[in-house]
Amino acid sequence: MKKATASVHAGNVRERNQGGINTPILTSSAFEYLDDTEVRYPRYFNTFNQQVVARKLCVLEGAEDGLVTSSGMAAISSLMLALLHPGEHAVLLEGMYGGTHALIVNEFRRLGIHYSLSGGALDEISAAIRPETRLVFVESPTNPLLGLVDLAGVAELAAAHGIVTAVDGTFATPILQNPIGLGIDLVVHSGTKYLGGHSDLCCGAVVGGAGLIDRIRKYAVMHGGSLNALDCYLLERSMKTLELRVRRQSANAGRIARALDEAAAVRRVYWPGLPSHPGHELAARQMEDFGAMLSFELAAEFDPVAYQRGLRLVHPAVSLGGLETTICQPVATSHEKMAPEERARLGIGPQLLRLSVGIEDADEVVEDLLAGLA
Ligand SMILES: Cc1ncc(COP(=O)(O)O)c(C=O)c1O
């Protein structure tokens, strides 16, 4: 199935009693067991609505198996902690989502897991690999600077050392990027963002080969973090419009990025679709479009908080991937927990604003953003 078709149809199960065309919602948390070969229980990730929505995502990502979790961080922490043991080592990106960074910095040391935070270039990732490295975990595009990582290159590099690879594909969505097809082992998503898509769900997912997912499932079953049936249904319903939303949002982002790029009050725009972006060619190669996230730096004379307060259409809000265009200042939101000197080294300063572009009329969003700069 093509992605537009898979978004609508993949995984769905029709309701048999009355012939309803939507997947029914089965809410039981207690299941008969005498005649079932498998013990069924929501925390085991094996109830009906959990499996239906996981299947839809697996079809879109080209994955064998997957788990839908109660947040993106539940998927990321389950993946990392299932695959890494004390004394082992992981290579991660220095410029990635602040919550993932906080997990590593706070938890890995306590658990005796070693890590290196690398730049996104292949030679930097390669130099960080040690004999005890078991996982290379990257994000592409990265939050908030939209850095690109060569996923096929990472897969090849890690395979030569027998190391598992994982990608946080939240910004790209399965519509625009399929890391498994590029040789990556596992993909995680914060489903709170584009998969949910309406700013009203908190969920996540990890998909990949059956063997690795089985290891992650065993860990996640012990630690909790599954998603309830009603939220699984909402996620399934939202994903039916995923292709439609993401294509429209990406097209809008292009229009907005170009307009901001021409504005004198904007020092720099970070969007992989701009030819000036350092990852432009790589993005064109490994993504189907450039995505709907972009960041920009206001000139020094603008107060970023006052600018956000003055917007009429664009909402200042944390999170991303919804239908509405939202704006945030990463130093106060996604990267608030990162040490200021670390943020400064990565180029995440107070003038940087991140936009999550929605499905509105792009010209009206541009008008709002530029009015505040006039
Ligand atoms: C790229 C990325 N990965 C993971 C997460 C974590 O997802 P959640 O908030 O659903 O736990 C986020 C949240 O902002 C994110 O932006």
The ligand as a Gaussian input file, in Angstrom:
#p B3LYP/6-31G(d) Opt

LIG

0 1
 C       12.095000      14.516000      19.123000
 C       11.362000      14.106000      20.358000
 N       11.525000      12.857000      20.829000
 C       10.888000      12.443000      21.943000
 C       10.080000      13.271000      22.677000
 C        9.417000      12.768000      23.937000
 O        8.075000      12.481000      23.696000
 P        6.941000      12.501000      24.850000
 O        6.828000      13.886000      25.333000
 O        5.728000      11.980000      24.133000
 O        7.401000      11.572000      25.936000
 C        9.882000      14.584000      22.221000
 C        9.009000      15.501000      22.974000
 O        8.983000      16.686000      22.738000
 C       10.548000      15.010000      21.036000
 O       10.407000      16.267000      20.561000

